[in-house]
Amino acid sequence: LKTTAIFFGVALAMGARQAMAETGGPCATNERFALVLHGGTREEREEDRGRTAFVRQVLTEGAAELRAGAPSLDVVERTVKKLEDSALFNAGRGSNANAGGFAEVDAGIADGATRRIGSVASMRGIKNAVAAARLVMEKSPHVFMVGDRGEAYVKSLGAEAVPPAYFIKNKQVNPNDPPHGTVGAVALDRCGHISAATSTGGFGAKIPGRVGDSPVFGAGFYADDQVGFSSTGKGEDFIRYTVPRDVAARIRYRGDSLRKAADSVIVDELGAKGIEAGLIGLDLSGQVLMTWSAAGMTRGYVTDKQDPQAFIFEGSRGDAR
Ligand code: ASP
């Protein structure tokens, strides 16, 4: 009788834990967790300007959240918000100005376990595009809102509004600015759920109204029940080649490893065509991937077994476990 009681006690506790996880409570099913992020590719060597230290700091905070059982969706949103607020990248506050002299930001977020997604594009007065994308995902019947009318709608859902002066590069239209600096994050939580998010100001001096890959599911971000990705590079090419979707399909249908699938798309196929591309991702086993075909990529990762690592030019193109 005692054994049966203990058995039911344990089963009940496990059930409660599972239920909490599903309602946004702590995840503690597995020890394993991982978080990987990027801050865009770099064509030419340039100064760090505090980026790697900042990336390590953000990873340390994200790891503490994941270790305590935070859902991957919350962690990728919070991580991308910090990158947006830092003004160190071409996203949120540091977004490039378009050819009209103002920032138009795009973002997307995906919850791989449920296949819920949300995106926003061409937003002019939203502080955190990634948070607006999550509002679209959770509070609207749609998945993608764009332009002024979309912006008015996401504000009505609670997205934080900011005046044009918030975007520090507004009016500074410089086509020679280093073009990249899109940000993204992918996380695996202790429930075994993967989420991904990407946010950008898009290319500097882009034509007003232009939308790149970052808010397009399957091009700028992707997550399912096995893998998750965030992209950076020329958005037009990522949309044409549906890059992360292609990598995910090679893994799912052909049984390729994460590394092989990503390298064959990013390095062998796109790199050979002269298309500069970067991709970060991870899978359910906690394998982390960072690959790119430019000179460098601001990037970093942390797992339950490895302390935060951050790089721009140094370090391998390789994966980590
Ligand atoms: N993919 C982004 C865009 O085309 C730019 C980037 O990743 O740097 O808008």
Boltz pocket constraint, residues with backbone or C-beta under 6 A from the ligand:
constraints:
  - pocket:
      binder: B
      contacts: [[A, 40], [A, 41], [A, 179], [A, 180], [A, 181], [A, 182], [A, 200], [A, 201], [A, 202], [A, 203], [A, 211], [A, 212], [A, 213], [A, 214], [A, 231], [A, 232], [A, 233], [A, 234], [A, 235], [A, 236]]
      max_distance: 6.0
